[in-house]
Amino acid sequence: MADLRGKIAAGELVPGAKLPNEMELAKSYGVARGTVREAVKALTLMRLFERSTAGTFVTAEAPGHVPDDSLVDITSEDPDCSSLYESRILLEKHVILLACERATEHDLAQIGAALERAERAANRVAALEADLEYHHALAEAAHSPVLRYLYMVTTDAIARAYQTFLPLYTEPNSADWGLANHKEIARAIEQQDSGTAQRIAEESLERAAAWVKDMVRLSSR
């Protein structure tokens, strides 16, 4: 993902440019086609690419949406992601506050669609993809372009952490617990109950932060 983002930021991939197909990208990067597929899906959720029957293309707004790797590649300074989650809690609570005030019927429908997709997820990779879609819809519902950008930067960084430690993840019923929390948050936003939604989000993020710390400790043994 980092290389594709870098090419957009450097102007090597301009708006409207068509990506090579999965097979060509996999050969170019020396990875499996499934890896390429998931990377492109994640970047599509971040509005860097758009798909059609003709292929995958760089979006018109991509140059303004591409995260700066100096912000998201912070493992050397924040190995257990403590600072990342501290920042994310602040951002998510404000995103929720604005979403409670500004969300349209379309925004609520998009959040609901992401949650339905999460319910149908057949594996952890699909669940992570649906989770990214949910957070993107939540960020859009705040109707604040700068806040959306910052929120999606932390979303990308957290997704990286989860992808790194996913093979070590053994906590039972974690997907059900996370989805249940997201549903409660969505319900509270629909009811414009920012206090309840913020409380649930903070508790959820604190639990996720504790899990990442545990995974860092396990992986360093």
C-alpha positions in Angstrom: 0.0 0.0 0.0 2.8 2.4 0.9 4.3 2.3 -2.6 1.0 3.0 -4.3 0.3 5.9 -2.0 3.8 7.2 -2.6 3.3 7.1 -6.3 0.1 9.1 -6.0 1.8 11.6 -3.7 4.7 12.0 -6.1 2.5 12.4 -9.1 3.5 9.2 -10.8 -0.1 8.0 -10.6 -2.3 10.9 -11.6 -6.1 11.2 -11.3 -7.7 9.0 -14.0 -4.7 6.7 -14.3 -5.5 3.1 -14.6 -3.8 0.5 -12.4 -2.3 -2.6 -13.9 -4.4 -5.7 -13.3 -3.9 -7.9 -10.1 -1.6 -10.4 -11.8 0.7 -7.7 -13.1 0.8 -5.9 -9.8 1.5 -9.1 -7.9 4.4 -10.0 -10.3 5.8 -6.4 -10.0 5.8 -6.5 -6.2 6.6 -10.1 -5.8 3.5 -10.9 -3.7 0.4 -13.0 -4.0 -2.6 -11.7 -5.9 -4.7 -11.9 -2.7 -2.3 -9.4 -1.1 -2.7 -7.0 -4.0 -6.4 -7.4 -3.9 -6.7 -6.5 -0.2 -4.3 -3.5 -0.6 -6.3 -2.1 -3.5 -9.6 -2.6 -1.6 -8.2 -0.7 1.4 -7.0 2.1 -0.7 -10.4 2.2 -2.5 -12.0 2.6 0.9 -9.7 5.6 1.5 -11.0 7.1 -1.8 -7.6 6.8 -3.5 -9.0 4.4 -6.2 -12.3 3.7 -7.7 -13.5 0.6 -9.5 -15.6 0.0 -12.6 -16.1 -2.7 -15.1 -13.2 -1.1 -17.1 -10.7 -1.5 -14.2 -9.3 0.4 -11.2 -8.5 4.1 -11.5 -6.9 6.8 -9.4 -9.7 9.1 -8.2 -9.8 12.9 -8.9 -9.5 13.6 -5.2 -6.7 11.1 -4.5 -3.8 13.6 -4.2 -5.6 15.3 -1.4 -6.5 12.1 0.4 -3.2 10.2 0.4 -1.8 9.9 3.9 1.7 10.9 4.7 3.8 7.9 5.6 5.8 10.0 8.0 2.6 10.1 10.0 1.5 6.5 9.8 4.8 4.7 9.9 5.5 5.5 13.6 6.4 2.1 15.0 9.9 3.1 15.8 8.8 5.9 18.1 5.5 4.3 19.3 6.1 0.6 19.2 3.1 -0.4 21.3 0.8 2.2 19.5 0.0 4.0 22.8 0.3 7.4 21.2 -1.6 6.3 18.2 -4.6 5.2 20.3 -4.5 8.3 22.5 -4.8 10.4 19.3 -7.4 8.1 17.9 -9.7 8.4 20.9 -9.6 12.2 20.7 -10.3 12.1 17.0 -13.1 9.5 17.1 -14.9 11.3 19.9 -15.0 14.5 17.9 -16.0 12.6 14.7 -18.9 11.1 16.6 -19.9 14.5 18.1 -20.1 16.1 14.6 -21.7 13.0 13.1 -24.5 13.3 15.7 -25.0 16.9 14.6 -24.5 16.5 10.8 -25.2 13.0 9.6 -27.7 12.8 6.8 -30.0 9.9 6.0 -27.5 8.8 3.3 -24.7 8.9 5.9 -26.6 6.7 8.3 -27.4 4.3 5.4 -23.8 4.0 4.5 -22.8 3.3 8.1 -25.6 0.6 8.2 -24.4 -1.0 5.0 -20.9 -1.3 6.4 -22.2 -3.0 9.5 -24.3 -5.4 7.4 -21.1 -6.2 5.4 -19.3 -6.9 8.7 -22.0 -9.3 9.7 -21.5 -11.3 6.5 -17.7 -11.3 6.8 -16.5 -14.9 6.3 -13.0 -14.4 7.7 -10.8 -11.9 9.6 -9.5 -10.2 6.4 -13.1 -9.6 5.2 -14.0 -8.4 8.7 -11.1 -5.9 8.7 -12.1 -4.7 5.3 -15.7 -4.1 6.5 -14.3 -2.3 9.6 -12.4 0.1 7.3 -15.6 0.7 5.4 -17.5 1.5 8.6 -14.9 4.0 9.8 -14.8 5.6 6.4 -18.6 6.0 6.5 -18.4 7.4 10.1 -15.7 9.9 9.0 -17.9 11.0 6.1 -20.8 11.6 8.4 -18.9 14.2 10.3 -18.7 16.4 7.1 -15.3 17.9 8.1 -12.7 17.3 5.4 -9.7 18.0 7.6 -11.0 15.9 10.5 -11.8 13.1 8.0 -8.3 13.1 6.7 -6.7 12.9 10.1 -9.2 10.2 11.2 -8.4 8.1 8.1 -4.6 8.5 8.7 -5.1 6.9 12.1 -7.4 4.3 10.6 -4.7 3.3 8.2 -2.1 3.1 10.9 -4.4 1.0 13.1 -5.2 -1.3 10.2 -1.5 -1.8 9.7 -1.1 -2.8 13.3 -3.9 -5.3 13.1 -2.5 -6.8 9.9 0.8 -7.2 11.6 -0.5 -9.0 14.6 -3.6 -10.7 13.2 -2.0 -14.2 13.0 -1.4 -14.0 16.8 -5.0 -13.0 17.6 -6.8 -15.7 19.6 -9.3 -13.7 21.7 -12.7 -15.5 21.4 -15.8 -13.6 20.1 -13.7 -10.5 19.3 -15.5 -9.8 16.0 -18.9 -10.2 17.6 -17.9 -7.8 20.4 -16.5 -5.2 18.0 -19.5 -5.4 15.7 -21.9 -5.1 18.6 -20.1 -1.9 19.8 -20.2 -0.4 16.3 -24.0 -1.1 16.1 -24.5 0.6 19.4 -22.5 3.6 18.2 -24.5 3.8 15.0 -27.8 3.6 17.0 -26.6 6.4 19.3 -25.6 8.6 16.3 -29.0 8.1 14.7 -30.6 9.2 18.0 -28.1 12.1 18.2 -26.9 10.8 21.6 -23.2 11.8 21.3 -22.4 11.0 25.0 -23.4 7.4 24.7 -21.7 6.9 21.4 -18.5 8.6 22.6 -18.4 6.4 25.8 -18.8 3.2 23.8 -16.1 4.2 21.3 -13.6 5.2 24.0 -14.1 1.9 25.9 -13.7 0.0 22.6 -10.5 1.8 21.7 -9.0 1.3 25.1 -9.7 -2.4 24.8 -8.1 -2.5 21.4 -5.1 -0.6 22.6 -4.6 -3.1 25.4 -4.8 -5.9 22.9 -2.1 -4.4 20.7 0.2 -3.9 23.7 -0.3 -7.6 24.6 0.5 -8.6 21.0 3.7 -6.4 21.0 4.8 -8.1 24.2 4.1 -11.6 22.9 5.9 -10.9 19.6 9.0 -9.7 21.4 9.5 -12.9 23.4 
